[in-house]
Amino acid sequence: MSRLNSRTSWLVRSQLPVEYEIAETPELLSPGNLELLAVPGGGQGKGTRLVIVDDAVDALYGARIRSYFAHHEAAVEYLVLPGREENKSIERVLEVVDRLNEVGTNRLSTPPLVIGGGVVADVVGLAASLYRRGVPYVRVPTTLLSQVDVSVAAKTGVNYGGYRNRLGSYSPPPRTLIDRAFLATVPERELRNGMGEIFKMALIKDRRLFELLEQYGAGLIRTRFQDPEPGSDGVPGAVADEVIGRAIAGMAEELEPNLWEKDLQRSVDYGHSFSPLVEMRALPELLHGEAVAMDCVFSALIAANRGLIAAGDLGRIVAAARRIGLAPSHPLFTDADLVLEGLADTVRHRDGQQNLPVLTAIGEVCFLNDVSEPEIKQACEGMAELLESDSFGSLTPSPAEAGSSR
């Protein structure tokens, strides 16, 4: 008897609850703060933990980090990794895996700890997701970009084949610890880099955050998000807390219902539709947040050309970017062929759909799937105009400049 058309199948259903904590904890490197010693899930760690440190962080805080663990007589070993984008590679992931093997990392009780910016956090996160098919880890983001963006995301990733984050996983650490004090030693350009992602969050869902950036953004960068000295007229620490807090909360709110990205219409992809390929082609000239901010402007040009936002809002967006030190354009964003190539790769990433988030107002988005080649070329022409003249950014004054009390 033929079994040609017979079929037997088994359906396996399982649910895995996902919960991870992002905790602001001042004075993280103080011996009296025990957060770095805590093991996710409670209990005491058994064995040696690997502490991976960004090389820039190690130069500034390495002695304090080692003193902290020595004070507590903790069993740790160290690995220092370069934190630049060109080092975000599978080779670095395997370097972390080798060290996890060497220290004898347990399945649960000796979670690796990564202290540094987003590049190192992504590398370690991918290594942890692969090692023993996944071990928990703890991350301490030390740059503005990593505190407001990487700290919330479940994603890990490395660059491969000339494309950004082509290899990666969804593997959030159980705990992320944030200390604003690390920003005191972050270079201004890296702070502006982080501002690119805050700028994105403000544009897609938080008009109050946008207004805070207009009024205080330049001052926050100048003071490196630190509390002002008593009697000084610096930006209040409460403003720094609100800006960082609103950016993190907004990101978490957007990601939580769609953590694994089964829905490919994601408002947080704003600023990430055209920029990934531009950023990779410009390496090491452009930082991630710088490219994101330019993409935000490019997408706003598309919206303005369609009449979805007013010219005044477009001018305000460009002016706000400039005010916080983010260039609104770059020569690669005037290259229509390159931008169209970037869009084609984005469409593949979004399973054949554009799903382009574009603004309908500052703080609101819709999604488009019919943006045409002529529209892209028109936006590229607008980016060329921004390169040629600085006058565009002054079309609309900020509320603070205009004396607004909103």
Secondary structure, DSSP 8 states (H G I E B T S, - for coil): ---TT---------------EEEE-SSTTSTT--GGG--TTSS---S-EEEEEEHHHHHHHHHHHHHHHHHTT--EEEEEE--SGGG-SHHHHHHHHHHHHHHT--SSSS--EEEE-HHHHHHHHHHHHHGGG----EEEE-SHHIIIIITT--EEEEEETTEEEEEEEE---SEEEE-GGGGGGS-HHHHHHHHHHHHHHHHHH-HHHHHHHHHHHHHHHHTTT----TT--S--HHHHHHHHHHHHHHHHHHHGGGTT--S---GGGTT-SSHHHHHHHHTTSS-HHHHHHHHHHHHHHHHHHHTSS-HHHHHHHHHHHHHTT--S--GGGG-HHHHHHHHHHHHHHTTT---EEEEEETTEEEEES---HHHHHHHHHHHHHHHH-SGGGGSS--HHHHT---
